[in-house]
Amino acid sequence: MKEIYLDNSATTPLSEAAKQKMTEAMERYGNPSSLHSAGQAAEKLVAEAREQILLSLGLRPRQKDGVLVFTSCGTEATSLALFGSAYAKERRQATRILTTDSEHPSVARALDRLAADGFEVIRIPTKNGVLDLGALDAALEQKIFLASFMLVNNETGAIYGVGEAFRRIKQRYPEAITHCDAVQGFLKIPFTPATLSADLITVSGHKLHAPKGVGALYISSAMLKAKKIVPFLVGGGQEDGMRSGTENVIGIAAFGASVKELREQKTARAEHMRALRQYAEDKLASLDLRINRPARDYLPHIINVTLPHIKSETMLHALSADGIFVSSGSACSSHSHHPSDSLLAFGLTPHEADCSLRISFSDYNTEADIDALCASLSKGIDTLVRIK
Protein backbone atom coordinates (compact mmCIF):
# COMPACT_ATOMS: atom_id res chain seq x y z
CA MET A 1 0.00 0.00 0.00
CA LYS A 2 1.36 3.40 -0.97
CA GLU A 3 1.72 5.83 1.92
CA ILE A 4 0.48 9.39 1.41
CA TYR A 5 1.93 11.88 3.84
CA LEU A 6 -0.19 14.98 4.42
CA ASP A 7 1.04 16.04 7.87
CA ASN A 8 3.86 18.34 6.81
CA SER A 9 3.09 20.99 9.42
CA ALA A 10 4.10 18.42 12.04
CA THR A 11 7.31 17.44 10.25
CA THR A 12 8.58 16.91 6.73
CA PRO A 13 10.45 14.10 4.96
CA LEU A 14 14.17 14.67 4.45
CA SER A 15 15.19 16.26 1.16
CA GLU A 16 17.95 14.74 -0.95
CA ALA A 17 20.01 17.86 -0.35
CA ALA A 18 19.70 17.38 3.42
CA LYS A 19 20.58 13.67 3.18
CA GLN A 20 23.68 14.37 1.10
CA LYS A 21 24.88 17.07 3.48
CA MET A 22 24.32 14.81 6.47
CA THR A 23 26.48 12.14 4.85
CA GLU A 24 29.22 14.71 4.25
CA ALA A 25 28.96 16.00 7.82
CA MET A 26 29.26 12.51 9.26
CA GLU A 27 32.81 12.40 7.92
CA ARG A 28 33.73 15.66 9.66
CA TYR A 29 33.62 14.31 13.16
CA GLY A 30 35.67 16.98 14.93
CA ASN A 31 34.23 19.17 17.66
CA PRO A 32 33.57 22.58 16.04
CA SER A 33 34.99 24.29 19.14
CA SER A 34 38.35 22.52 18.77
CA LEU A 35 41.24 24.50 17.30
CA HIS A 36 42.78 21.70 15.25
CA SER A 37 41.96 21.10 11.59
CA ALA A 38 39.35 18.39 12.29
CA GLY A 39 37.45 20.81 14.50
CA GLN A 40 37.79 23.63 12.02
CA ALA A 41 36.40 21.42 9.23
CA ALA A 42 33.29 20.84 11.34
CA GLU A 43 33.07 24.55 12.22
CA LYS A 44 33.16 25.39 8.51
CA LEU A 45 29.97 23.34 7.98
CA VAL A 46 28.28 25.18 10.84
CA ALA A 47 29.38 28.56 9.46
CA GLU A 48 28.12 27.69 5.97
CA ALA A 49 24.71 26.70 7.34
CA ARG A 50 24.49 29.84 9.46
CA GLU A 51 25.19 31.97 6.39
CA GLN A 52 22.51 30.24 4.32
CA ILE A 53 19.85 30.75 6.99
CA LEU A 54 20.78 34.37 7.56
CA LEU A 55 20.61 34.98 3.81
CA SER A 56 17.15 33.40 3.77
CA LEU A 57 16.11 35.86 6.48
CA GLY A 58 17.17 38.67 4.16
CA LEU A 59 20.30 39.46 6.18
CA ARG A 60 23.92 40.07 5.25
CA PRO A 61 25.94 37.55 7.28
CA ARG A 62 29.11 39.63 7.28
CA GLN A 63 27.42 42.93 8.09
CA LYS A 64 26.60 42.07 11.70
CA ASP A 65 22.85 42.63 11.31
CA GLY A 66 22.39 40.17 14.15
CA VAL A 67 23.36 36.63 15.12
CA LEU A 68 21.81 33.24 14.49
CA VAL A 69 21.99 30.91 17.48
CA PHE A 70 21.57 27.20 16.72
CA THR A 71 19.45 25.21 19.18
CA SER A 72 18.07 21.68 19.43
CA CYS A 73 14.66 22.68 18.06
CA GLY A 74 12.17 25.51 17.62
CA THR A 75 10.86 25.01 21.16
CA GLU A 76 14.30 25.56 22.67
CA ALA A 77 14.85 28.62 20.47
CA THR A 78 11.56 30.07 21.70
CA SER A 79 12.41 29.30 25.33
CA LEU A 80 15.71 31.14 24.87
CA ALA A 81 13.83 34.11 23.41
CA LEU A 82 11.15 34.30 26.10
CA PHE A 83 12.95 33.27 29.27
CA GLY A 84 16.17 34.91 28.13
CA SER A 85 14.34 38.21 27.66
CA ALA A 86 12.17 37.96 30.76
CA TYR A 87 15.08 37.25 33.08
CA ALA A 88 17.64 39.63 31.65
CA LYS A 89 18.69 41.68 34.68
CA GLU A 90 17.58 45.07 33.46
CA ARG A 91 14.13 43.82 32.42
CA ARG A 92 12.96 42.54 35.80
CA GLN A 93 11.08 45.70 36.74
CA ALA A 94 8.71 45.25 33.76
CA THR A 95 6.00 42.61 33.92
CA ARG A 96 3.51 42.92 31.02
CA ILE A 97 3.77 40.57 28.04
CA LEU A 98 1.57 40.52 24.93
CA THR A 99 0.84 37.42 22.87
CA THR A 100 -2.08 35.92 20.92
CA ASP A 101 -4.74 33.49 22.09
CA SER A 102 -3.68 30.89 19.50
CA GLU A 103 0.06 30.44 19.92
CA HIS A 104 1.97 27.19 19.50
CA PRO A 105 2.38 25.33 22.83
CA SER A 106 6.10 26.24 22.89
CA VAL A 107 5.06 29.88 23.36
CA ALA A 108 1.80 29.40 25.25
CA ARG A 109 3.22 27.06 27.91
CA ALA A 110 6.38 29.16 28.35
CA LEU A 111 4.23 32.22 28.98
CA ASP A 112 2.09 30.23 31.43
CA ARG A 113 5.26 29.61 33.41
CA LEU A 114 6.20 33.29 33.29
CA ALA A 115 2.68 34.15 34.47
CA ALA A 116 3.15 31.78 37.40
CA ASP A 117 6.39 33.65 38.16
CA GLY A 118 4.52 36.94 38.44
CA PHE A 119 4.53 38.30 34.89
CA GLU A 120 1.25 39.57 33.45
CA VAL A 121 0.36 37.91 30.13
CA ILE A 122 -2.22 39.58 27.86
CA ARG A 123 -3.61 37.48 24.98
CA ILE A 124 -4.85 39.28 21.85
CA PRO A 125 -7.82 37.61 20.06
CA THR A 126 -7.39 35.99 16.62
CA LYS A 127 -10.99 35.13 15.73
CA ASN A 128 -11.36 33.76 12.18
CA GLY A 129 -7.59 33.84 11.86
CA VAL A 130 -7.30 37.64 12.07
CA LEU A 131 -5.17 39.39 14.68
CA ASP A 132 -7.37 41.94 16.47
CA LEU A 133 -5.38 45.17 16.13
CA GLY A 134 -8.06 47.10 18.02
CA ALA A 135 -7.56 44.86 21.04
CA LEU A 136 -3.81 45.30 20.61
CA ASP A 137 -4.13 49.10 20.68
CA ALA A 138 -6.23 48.87 23.85
CA ALA A 139 -3.61 46.62 25.48
CA LEU A 140 -0.93 49.18 24.66
CA GLU A 141 -2.56 51.73 26.95
CA GLN A 142 -0.29 50.26 29.62
CA LYS A 143 3.43 49.70 29.16
CA ILE A 144 4.70 46.32 28.00
CA PHE A 145 8.23 45.00 27.76
CA LEU A 146 7.79 41.88 25.59
CA ALA A 147 5.50 40.69 22.77
CA SER A 148 5.51 37.23 21.18
CA PHE A 149 3.27 36.70 18.13
CA MET A 150 3.35 33.79 15.69
CA LEU A 151 3.63 34.57 11.98
CA VAL A 152 1.54 31.66 10.66
CA ASN A 153 -0.84 29.57 12.71
CA ASN A 154 0.22 25.93 12.61
CA GLU A 155 -3.36 24.57 12.65
CA THR A 156 -5.30 26.91 10.35
CA GLY A 157 -2.56 28.42 8.18
CA ALA A 158 -3.73 31.94 9.06
CA ILE A 159 -1.10 34.61 8.45
CA TYR A 160 -1.20 37.14 11.26
CA GLY A 161 -0.40 40.82 10.78
CA VAL A 162 2.75 40.60 12.86
CA GLY A 163 4.62 43.38 11.03
CA GLU A 164 1.84 45.89 11.64
CA ALA A 165 1.39 44.75 15.25
CA PHE A 166 5.07 45.01 16.08
CA ARG A 167 5.34 48.42 14.39
CA ARG A 168 2.53 49.71 16.61
CA ILE A 169 4.25 48.28 19.67
CA LYS A 170 7.61 49.79 18.76
CA GLN A 171 6.04 53.16 17.98
CA ARG A 172 4.45 53.26 21.43
CA TYR A 173 7.27 51.58 23.37
CA PRO A 174 10.56 51.63 21.40
CA GLU A 175 12.36 49.59 24.07
CA ALA A 176 9.84 46.75 23.98
CA ILE A 177 11.19 43.38 22.83
CA THR A 178 9.41 41.66 19.93
CA HIS A 179 9.63 37.91 19.26
CA CYS A 180 8.10 36.10 16.30
CA ASP A 181 7.59 32.34 16.07
CA ALA A 182 8.14 32.03 12.31
CA VAL A 183 8.47 28.24 12.22
CA GLN A 184 5.48 27.70 9.91
CA GLY A 185 6.14 30.77 7.76
CA PHE A 186 9.89 30.56 7.14
CA LEU A 187 10.61 30.14 3.41
CA LYS A 188 6.89 30.02 2.70
CA ILE A 189 6.16 33.74 2.81
CA PRO A 190 8.72 36.54 2.42
CA PHE A 191 9.81 38.42 5.53
CA THR A 192 12.88 39.87 7.20
CA PRO A 193 13.50 41.04 10.76
CA ALA A 194 13.03 44.60 9.47
CA THR A 195 9.67 43.95 7.76
CA LEU A 196 8.42 42.24 10.92
CA SER A 197 10.02 44.79 13.28
CA ALA A 198 11.19 41.70 15.17
CA ASP A 199 14.11 41.55 17.59
CA LEU A 200 13.92 37.77 17.89
CA ILE A 201 12.78 35.16 15.33
CA THR A 202 12.39 31.41 15.83
CA VAL A 203 12.87 28.95 12.93
CA SER A 204 13.13 25.15 12.78
CA GLY A 205 14.75 22.62 10.47
CA HIS A 206 12.35 19.71 10.38
CA LYS A 207 9.51 21.80 8.93
CA LEU A 208 11.77 22.41 5.91
CA HIS A 209 12.92 18.89 4.92
CA ALA A 210 15.88 18.98 7.31
CA PRO A 211 16.21 16.51 10.21
CA LYS A 212 14.58 16.82 13.61
CA GLY A 213 16.80 18.07 16.40
CA VAL A 214 17.87 21.45 15.03
CA GLY A 215 16.36 24.92 15.25
CA ALA A 216 17.64 28.47 15.46
CA LEU A 217 16.95 31.84 17.03
CA TYR A 218 17.78 35.10 15.27
CA ILE A 219 18.81 37.80 17.77
CA SER A 220 19.19 41.40 16.63
CA SER A 221 22.43 43.25 17.22
CA ALA A 222 20.51 45.84 19.25
CA MET A 223 19.28 43.13 21.64
CA LEU A 224 22.80 41.86 22.22
CA LYS A 225 24.33 45.31 22.57
CA ALA A 226 21.75 46.37 25.14
CA LYS A 227 22.05 43.02 26.96
CA LYS A 228 18.31 42.48 26.77
CA ILE A 229 18.70 38.71 26.58
CA VAL A 230 20.63 36.21 28.70
CA PRO A 231 21.48 32.56 27.94
CA PHE A 232 18.99 29.83 28.76
CA LEU A 233 21.67 27.10 28.71
CA VAL A 234 25.07 27.90 30.19
CA GLY A 235 28.34 26.02 30.01
CA GLY A 236 31.10 26.11 27.44
CA GLY A 237 29.98 29.34 25.79
CA GLN A 238 29.21 28.03 22.29
CA GLU A 239 27.03 30.04 19.88
CA ASP A 240 28.39 33.42 20.93
CA GLY A 241 27.77 32.47 24.54
CA MET A 242 24.01 32.31 23.96
CA ARG A 243 23.60 28.52 23.79
CA SER A 244 26.21 26.34 25.42
CA GLY A 245 26.56 22.72 24.37
CA THR A 246 28.40 21.01 21.53
CA GLU A 247 26.72 21.86 18.24
CA ASN A 248 24.73 19.25 16.30
CA VAL A 249 26.96 19.57 13.23
CA ILE A 250 25.13 16.94 11.17
CA GLY A 251 21.71 18.49 11.77
CA ILE A 252 22.92 22.06 11.36
CA ALA A 253 24.69 21.29 8.06
CA ALA A 254 21.56 19.59 6.71
CA PHE A 255 19.41 22.53 7.85
CA GLY A 256 21.59 24.91 5.87
CA ALA A 257 21.57 22.70 2.77
CA SER A 258 17.80 22.36 2.82
CA VAL A 259 17.29 26.11 3.31
CA LYS A 260 19.61 26.88 0.37
CA GLU A 261 17.71 24.49 -1.92
CA LEU A 262 14.30 25.80 -0.89
CA ARG A 263 15.34 29.41 -1.33
CA GLU A 264 16.54 28.71 -4.86
CA GLN A 265 13.24 27.01 -5.74
CA LYS A 266 10.88 29.41 -3.99
CA THR A 267 8.97 30.63 -7.07
CA ALA A 268 8.20 27.15 -8.42
CA ARG A 269 7.33 25.93 -4.92
CA ALA A 270 4.89 28.78 -4.32
CA GLU A 271 3.12 28.13 -7.61
CA HIS A 272 2.86 24.40 -6.86
CA MET A 273 1.38 25.06 -3.41
CA ARG A 274 -1.23 27.50 -4.74
CA ALA A 275 -2.31 25.08 -7.47
CA LEU A 276 -2.47 22.15 -5.05
CA ARG A 277 -4.53 24.19 -2.57
CA GLN A 278 -7.06 25.13 -5.23
CA TYR A 279 -7.32 21.53 -6.43
CA ALA A 280 -7.79 20.29 -2.86
CA GLU A 281 -10.48 22.85 -2.04
CA ASP A 282 -12.37 21.99 -5.23
CA LYS A 283 -12.31 18.29 -4.33
CA LEU A 284 -13.14 18.80 -0.64
CA ALA A 285 -16.11 21.03 -1.54
CA SER A 286 -17.99 17.95 -2.77
CA LEU A 287 -17.74 16.25 0.64
CA ASP A 288 -19.91 16.65 3.74
CA LEU A 289 -17.45 18.75 5.73
CA ARG A 290 -16.55 22.41 6.35
CA ILE A 291 -13.29 24.08 5.39
CA ASN A 292 -12.14 26.42 8.15
CA ARG A 293 -10.65 29.04 5.85
CA PRO A 294 -9.17 32.12 7.58
CA ALA A 295 -11.02 35.35 6.84
CA ARG A 296 -7.97 37.11 5.41
CA ASP A 297 -4.47 35.96 4.56
CA TYR A 298 -3.46 32.33 4.84
CA LEU A 299 -0.80 29.95 3.58
CA PRO A 300 -1.94 27.51 0.90
CA HIS A 301 -0.21 24.47 2.36
CA ILE A 302 -2.46 24.14 5.46
CA ILE A 303 -6.15 23.25 5.26
CA ASN A 304 -8.26 22.72 8.38
CA VAL A 305 -11.63 20.96 8.00
CA THR A 306 -14.45 20.12 10.40
CA LEU A 307 -16.12 16.74 9.94
CA PRO A 308 -19.88 16.10 10.32
CA HIS A 309 -19.98 14.98 13.99
CA ILE A 310 -17.14 12.48 13.51
CA LYS A 311 -14.31 12.67 16.03
CA SER A 312 -11.05 13.65 14.37
CA GLU A 313 -9.21 10.82 16.09
CA THR A 314 -11.68 8.31 14.65
CA MET A 315 -11.24 9.65 11.12
CA LEU A 316 -7.49 9.92 11.56
CA HIS A 317 -7.25 6.19 12.28
CA ALA A 318 -9.51 5.36 9.34
CA LEU A 319 -7.31 7.40 7.01
CA SER A 320 -4.19 5.86 8.47
CA ALA A 321 -5.57 2.39 7.71
CA ASP A 322 -5.67 3.49 4.08
CA GLY A 323 -2.06 4.69 4.28
CA ILE A 324 -2.99 8.39 4.46
CA PHE A 325 -1.47 10.48 7.23
CA VAL A 326 -3.00 13.75 8.45
CA SER A 327 -3.28 15.37 11.87
CA SER A 328 -5.96 16.20 14.41
CA GLY A 329 -3.97 19.28 15.49
CA SER A 330 -0.49 20.30 16.53
CA ALA A 331 1.79 17.29 16.94
CA CYS A 332 3.33 19.06 19.94
CA SER A 333 0.02 18.89 21.83
CA SER A 334 -1.47 15.67 20.43
CA HIS A 335 -1.38 13.95 23.84
CA SER A 336 -3.59 16.61 25.40
CA HIS A 337 -7.29 15.83 25.88
CA HIS A 338 -8.14 19.54 25.81
CA PRO A 339 -9.61 20.96 22.58
CA SER A 340 -7.15 22.93 20.47
CA ASP A 341 -6.62 26.47 21.78
CA SER A 342 -5.99 27.63 18.20
CA LEU A 343 -9.29 26.26 16.91
CA LEU A 344 -11.25 27.63 19.87
CA ALA A 345 -9.63 31.02 19.27
CA PHE A 346 -10.53 30.73 15.59
CA GLY A 347 -14.18 30.46 16.62
CA LEU A 348 -14.94 26.75 16.69
CA THR A 349 -16.89 25.19 19.54
CA PRO A 350 -15.16 22.49 21.61
CA HIS A 351 -17.27 19.87 19.79
CA GLU A 352 -16.29 21.25 16.37
CA ALA A 353 -12.62 21.41 17.37
CA ASP A 354 -12.83 17.77 18.44
CA CYS A 355 -14.13 16.92 14.95
CA SER A 356 -11.50 18.81 12.95
CA LEU A 357 -8.53 17.63 10.90
CA ARG A 358 -5.46 19.43 9.62
CA ILE A 359 -4.20 18.58 6.14
CA SER A 360 -0.78 20.02 5.31
CA PHE A 361 1.15 19.71 2.05
CA SER A 362 4.78 19.78 1.03
CA ASP A 363 6.47 20.21 -2.34
CA TYR A 364 6.36 16.43 -2.76
CA ASN A 365 2.57 16.10 -2.72
CA THR A 366 0.52 15.72 -5.91
CA GLU A 367 -3.07 15.92 -7.12
CA ALA A 368 -3.18 12.11 -6.97
CA ASP A 369 -2.52 12.35 -3.22
CA ILE A 370 -5.52 14.68 -2.89
CA ASP A 371 -7.70 12.27 -4.88
CA ALA A 372 -6.77 9.42 -2.54
CA LEU A 373 -7.39 11.58 0.53
CA CYS A 374 -10.84 12.65 -0.64
CA ALA A 375 -11.84 9.08 -1.54
CA SER A 376 -10.84 7.89 1.93
CA LEU A 377 -12.55 10.84 3.62
CA SER A 378 -15.74 10.16 1.66
CA LYS A 379 -15.71 6.51 2.73
CA GLY A 380 -15.17 7.51 6.37
CA ILE A 381 -17.95 10.11 6.33
CA ASP A 382 -20.34 7.45 5.01
CA THR A 383 -19.37 4.71 7.45
CA LEU A 384 -17.94 6.06 10.70
CA VAL A 385 -20.00 6.55 13.85
CA ARG A 386 -21.19 10.09 14.43
CA ILE A 387 -21.36 11.80 17.81
CA LYS A 388 -23.54 14.59 19.18
C-alpha positions in Angstrom: 0.0 0.0 0.0 1.4 3.4 -1.0 1.7 5.8 1.9 0.5 9.4 1.4 1.9 11.9 3.8 -0.2 15.0 4.4 1.0 16.0 7.9 3.9 18.3 6.8 3.1 21.0 9.4 4.1 18.4 12.0 7.3 17.4 10.3 8.6 16.9 6.7 10.5 14.1 5.0 14.2 14.7 4.5 15.2 16.3 1.2 18.0 14.7 -1.0 20.0 17.9 -0.3 19.7 17.4 3.4 20.6 13.7 3.2 23.7 14.4 1.1 24.9 17.1 3.5 24.3 14.8 6.5 26.5 12.1 4.9 29.2 14.7 4.3 29.0 16.0 7.8 29.3 12.5 9.3 32.8 12.4 7.9 33.7 15.7 9.7 33.6 14.3 13.2 35.7 17.0 14.9 34.2 19.2 17.7 33.6 22.6 16.0 35.0 24.3 19.1 38.3 22.5 18.8 41.2 24.5 17.3 42.8 21.7 15.2 42.0 21.1 11.6 39.4 18.4 12.3 37.4 20.8 14.5 37.8 23.6 12.0 36.4 21.4 9.2 33.3 20.8 11.3 33.1 24.5 12.2 33.2 25.4 8.5 30.0 23.3 8.0 28.3 25.2 10.8 29.4 28.6 9.5 28.1 27.7 6.0 24.7 26.7 7.3 24.5 29.8 9.5 25.2 32.0 6.4 22.5 30.2 4.3 19.8 30.7 7.0 20.8 34.4 7.6 20.6 35.0 3.8 17.1 33.4 3.8 16.1 35.9 6.5 17.2 38.7 4.2 20.3 39.5 6.2 23.9 40.1 5.3 25.9 37.5 7.3 29.1 39.6 7.3 27.4 42.9 8.1 26.6 42.1 11.7 22.8 42.6 11.3 22.4 40.2 14.1 23.4 36.6 15.1 21.8 33.2 14.5 22.0 30.9 17.5 21.6 27.2 16.7 19.5 25.2 19.2 18.1 21.7 19.4 14.7 22.7 18.1 12.2 25.5 17.6 10.9 25.0 21.2 14.3 25.6 22.7 14.8 28.6 20.5 11.6 30.1 21.7 12.4 29.3 25.3 15.7 31.1 24.9 13.8 34.1 23.4 11.1 34.3 26.1 13.0 33.3 29.3 16.2 34.9 28.1 14.3 38.2 27.7 12.2 38.0 30.8 15.1 37.2 33.1 17.6 39.6 31.6 18.7 41.7 34.7 17.6 45.1 33.5 14.1 43.8 32.4 13.0 42.5 35.8 11.1 45.7 36.7 8.7 45.3 33.8 6.0 42.6 33.9 3.5 42.9 31.0 3.8 40.6 28.0 1.6 40.5 24.9 0.8 37.4 22.9 -2.1 35.9 20.9 -4.7 33.5 22.1 -3.7 30.9 19.5 0.1 30.4 19.9 2.0 27.2 19.5 2.4 25.3 22.8 6.1 26.2 22.9 5.1 29.9 23.4 1.8 29.4 25.3 3.2 27.1 27.9 6.4 29.2 28.3 4.2 32.2 29.0 2.1 30.2 31.4 5.3 29.6 33.4 6.2 33.3 33.3 2.7 34.2 34.5 3.2 31.8 37.4 6.4 33.6 38.2 4.5 36.9 38.4 4.5 38.3 34.9 1.2 39.6 33.5 0.4 37.9 30.1 -2.2 39.6 27.9 -3.6 37.5 25.0 -4.9 39.3 21.9 -7.8 37.6 20.1 -7.4 36.0 16.6 -11.0 35.1 15.7 -11.4 33.8 12.2 -7.6 33.8 11.9 -7.3 37.6 12.1 -5.2 39.4 14.7 -7.4 41.9 16.5 -5.4 45.2 16.1 -8.1 47.1 18.0 -7.6 44.9 21.0 -3.8 45.3 20.6 -4.1 49.1 20.7 -6.2 48.9 23.9 -3.6 46.6 25.5 -0.9 49.2 24.7 -2.6 51.7 26.9 -0.3 50.3 29.6 3.4 49.7 29.2 4.7 46.3 28.0 8.2 45.0 27.8 7.8 41.9 25.6 5.5 40.7 22.8 5.5 37.2 21.2 3.3 36.7 18.1 3.4 33.8 15.7 3.6 34.6 12.0 1.5 31.7 10.7 -0.8 29.6 12.7 0.2 25.9 12.6 -3.4 24.6 12.6 -5.3 26.9 10.4 -2.6 28.4 8.2 -3.7 31.9 9.1 -1.1 34.6 8.5 -1.2 37.1 11.3 -0.4 40.8 10.8 2.8 40.6 12.9 4.6 43.4 11.0 1.8 45.9 11.6 1.4 44.7 15.2 5.1 45.0 16.1 5.3 48.4 14.4 2.5 49.7 16.6 4.2 48.3 19.7 7.6 49.8 18.8 6.0 53.2 18.0 4.5 53.3 21.4 7.3 51.6 23.4 10.6 51.6 21.4 12.4 49.6 24.1 9.8 46.7 24.0 11.2 43.4 22.8 9.4 41.7 19.9 9.6 37.9 19.3 8.1 36.1 16.3 7.6 32.3 16.1 8.1 32.0 12.3 8.5 28.2 12.2 5.5 27.7 9.9 6.1 30.8 7.8 9.9 30.6 7.1 10.6 30.1 3.4 6.9 30.0 2.7 6.2 33.7 2.8 8.7 36.5 2.4 9.8 38.4 5.5 12.9 39.9 7.2 13.5 41.0 10.8 13.0 44.6 9.5 9.7 44.0 7.8 8.4 42.2 10.9 10.0 44.8 13.3 11.2 41.7 15.2 14.1 41.6 17.6 13.9 37.8 17.9 12.8 35.2 15.3 12.4 31.4 15.8 12.9 28.9 12.9 13.1 25.2 12.8 14.8 22.6 10.5 12.3 19.7 10.4 9.5 21.8 8.9 11.8 22.4 5.9 12.9 18.9 4.9 15.9 19.0 7.3 16.2 16.5 10.2 14.6 16.8 13.6 16.8 18.1 16.4 17.9 21.5 15.0 16.4 24.9 15.2 17.6 28.5 15.5 16.9 31.8 17.0 17.8 35.1 15.3 18.8 37.8 17.8 19.2 41.4 16.6 22.4 43.2 17.2 20.5 45.8 19.3 19.3 43.1 21.6 22.8 41.9 22.2 24.3 45.3 22.6 21.7 46.4 25.1 22.1 43.0 27.0 18.3 42.5 26.8 18.7 38.7 26.6 20.6 36.2 28.7 21.5 32.6 27.9 19.0 29.8 28.8 21.7 27.1 28.7 25.1 27.9 30.2 28.3 26.0 30.0 31.1 26.1 27.4 30.0 29.3 25.8 29.2 28.0 22.3 27.0 30.0 19.9 28.4 33.4 20.9 27.8 32.5 24.5 24.0 32.3 24.0 23.6 28.5 23.8 26.2 26.3 25.4 26.6 22.7 24.4 28.4 21.0 21.5 26.7 21.9 18.2 24.7 19.3 16.3 27.0 19.6 13.2 25.1 16.9 11.2 21.7 18.5 11.8 22.9 22.1 11.4 24.7 21.3 8.1 21.6 19.6 6.7 19.4 22.5 7.9 21.6 24.9 5.9 21.6 22.7 2.8 17.8 22.4 2.8 17.3 26.1 3.3 19.6 26.9 0.4 17.7 24.5 -1.9 14.3 25.8 -0.9 15.3 29.4 -1.3 16.5 28.7 -4.9 13.2 27.0 -5.7 10.9 29.4 -4.0 9.0 30.6 -7.1 8.2 27.1 -8.4 7.3 25.9 -4.9 4.9 28.8 -4.3 3.1 28.1 -7.6 2.9 24.4 -6.9 1.4 25.1 -3.4 -1.2 27.5 -4.7 -2.3 25.1 -7.5 -2.5 22.2 -5.0 -4.5 24.2 -2.6 -7.1 25.1 -5.2 -7.3 21.5 -6.4 -7.8 20.3 -2.9 -10.5 22.9 -2.0 -12.4 22.0 -5.2 -12.3 18.3 -4.3 -13.1 18.8 -0.6 -16.1 21.0 -1.5 -18.0 18.0 -2.8 -17.7 16.3 0.6 -19.9 16.7 3.7 -17.4 18.8 5.7 -16.5 22.4 6.3 -13.3 24.1 5.4 -12.1 26.4 8.2 -10.6 29.0 5.8 -9.2 32.1 7.6 -11.0 35.3 6.8 -8.0 37.1 5.4 -4.5 36.0 4.6 -3.5 32.3 4.8 -0.8 30.0 3.6 -1.9 27.5 0.9 -0.2 24.5 2.4 -2.5 24.1 5.5 -6.2 23.3 5.3 -8.3 22.7 8.4 -11.6 21.0 8.0 -14.4 20.1 10.4 -16.1 16.7 9.9 -19.9 16.1 10.3 -20.0 15.0 14.0 -17.1 12.5 13.5 -14.3 12.7 16.0 -11.1 13.7 14.4 -9.2 10.8 16.1 -11.7 8.3 14.6 -11.2 9.6 11.1 -7.5 9.9 11.6 -7.2 6.2 12.3 -9.5 5.4 9.3 -7.3 7.4 7.0 -4.2 5.9 8.5 -5.6 2.4 7.7 -5.7 3.5 4.1 -2.1 4.7 4.3 -3.0 8.4 4.5 -1.5 10.5 7.2 -3.0 13.7 8.4 -3.3 15.4 11.9 -6.0 16.2 14.4 -4.0 19.3 15.5 -0.5 20.3 16.5 1.8 17.3 16.9 3.3 19.1 19.9 0.0 18.9 21.8 -1.5 15.7 20.4 -1.4 14.0 23.8 -3.6 16.6 25.4 -7.3 15.8 25.9 -8.1 19.5 25.8 -9.6 21.0 22.6 -7.2 22.9 20.5 -6.6 26.5 21.8 -6.0 27.6 18.2 -9.3 26.3 16.9 -11.2 27.6 19.9 -9.6 31.0 19.3 -10.5 30.7 15.6 -14.2 30.5 16.6 -14.9 26.7 16.7 -16.9 25.2 19.5 -15.2 22.5 21.6 -17.3 19.9 19.8 -16.3 21.3 16.4 -12.6 21.4 17.4 -12.8 17.8 18.4 -14.1 16.9 15.0 -11.5 18.8 13.0 -8.5 17.6 10.9 -5.5 19.4 9.6 -4.2 18.6 6.1 -0.8 20.0 5.3 1.2 19.7 2.1 4.8 19.8 1.0 6.5 20.2 -2.3 6.4 16.4 -2.8 2.6 16.1 -2.7 0.5 15.7 -5.9 -3.1 15.9 -7.1 -3.2 12.1 -7.0 -2.5 12.3 -3.2 -5.5 14.7 -2.9 -7.7 12.3 -4.9 -6.8 9.4 -2.5 -7.4 11.6 0.5 -10.8 12.6 -0.6 -11.8 9.1 -1.5 -10.8 7.9 1.9 -12.6 10.8 3.6 -15.7 10.2 1.7 -15.7 6.5 2.7 -15.2 7.5 6.4 -17.9 10.1 6.3 -20.3 7.4 5.0 -19.4 4.7 7.4 -17.9 6.1 10.7 -20.0 6.6 13.9 -21.2 10.1 14.4 -21.4 11.8 17.8 -23.5 14.6 19.2 
